[in-house]
């Protein structure tokens, strides 16, 4: 092992709401520093009454207290202040750990079940005939925000693609136009929203202009330059 490898310090994992992953990585972090036994077993019982304890036992207890303070320092760094304020007993690292487990281990399972349901809802989302773009995007983003609250990581490009796939058939040529003139991998949801609103206004206010644009798009498609989108 090189000198540089010896001095690489493991990163303290921050608690982001995913208890199972955090507890696993935090336990590994503390084990690597030979501190985990204090979280599992707590400070030795001799701490309660040291008058009858031997000098060696008292010294061991004091060392355990110092190590426990170090663990508490690590926990205070990884857990947000708002969460720490809900933990009443912060006297030892063991009590803090147990409080976190009771608060969040069960909620992780609930979140997982909720996320599965939300993923299905997201997959089945589709714009209804006669509804406005604002309403459909509002429904879609409401589901996306719930998914994110439950721990889902979702790229903007995934949401953009879902919206384009879920529009009513009358938007088919609009989808082709947007795909041909934009890089969907970097297109923001706000940009897509604005573009769809413009097309919706054209449909409602200038049907002749919109029909001409549709015919132009269909002509390009017939020449082999269409978007070729599978819907």
ZIUR-V969316 format. One record per pair of residues at least 24 apart in sequence whose C-alpha atoms are under 8 Angstrom apart, sorted by sequence separation. I is the first residue (numbers start at 1). GAP is how many residues later the second one is. D is the distance in Angstrom with one decimal. If there is no record, write none. Layout:
{{I,GAP,D} {I,GAP,D}}
This chain:
{{68,24,6.6} {69,24,7.6} {160,24,7.2} {43,25,7.6} {68,25,6.1} {118,25,6.7} {174,25,7.2} {38,26,7.5} {137,26,7.6} {157,27,6.3} {160,27,7.6} {118,28,7.5} {119,28,7.4} {157,28,5.2} {160,28,7.5} {118,29,6.2} {157,29,6.7} {160,29,6.1} {38,30,6.7} {156,30,7.9} {157,30,6.9} {159,30,7.5} {156,31,7.8} {157,31,7.5} {35,32,7.0} {115,32,6.0} {156,32,6.4} {160,32,7.2} {35,33,8.0} {156,33,6.7} {115,35,6.0} {35,36,7.2} {114,36,7.3} {115,36,7.8} {115,37,7.4} {112,38,7.4} {111,39,5.5} {127,39,5.9} {128,39,8.0} {129,39,6.3} {111,40,7.8} {126,40,4.7} {127,40,5.2} {128,40,6.7} {174,40,7.9} {177,40,7.1} {30,41,7.7} {125,41,6.9} {126,41,6.5} {127,41,5.8} {173,41,6.1} {176,41,7.6} {126,42,7.8} {173,44,6.3} {173,45,7.4} {180,46,7.9} {180,47,6.4} {179,48,6.5} {43,49,7.9} {42,50,7.4} {176,50,6.7} {177,50,7.7} {42,51,7.5} {176,51,4.9} {42,52,5.7} {176,52,7.7} {41,53,7.5} {176,53,7.3} {39,54,5.8} {40,54,6.6} {38,55,7.4} {39,55,4.4} {38,56,6.9} {137,56,7.7} {39,58,7.1} {133,60,7.8} {12,62,7.2} {14,63,7.6} {15,63,5.8} {133,63,7.1} {134,63,8.0} {14,64,4.3} {15,64,5.6} {133,64,6.7} {12,65,7.9} {13,65,6.3} {14,65,6.5} {15,65,7.6} {12,66,6.7} {165,66,5.8} {133,67,7.5} {19,82,7.7} {19,85,5.9} {20,85,6.8} {19,86,5.9} {17,87,7.6} {20,88,7.3} {19,89,6.4} {18,90,6.5} {17,91,7.9} {18,133,7.3} {17,134,7.7}}
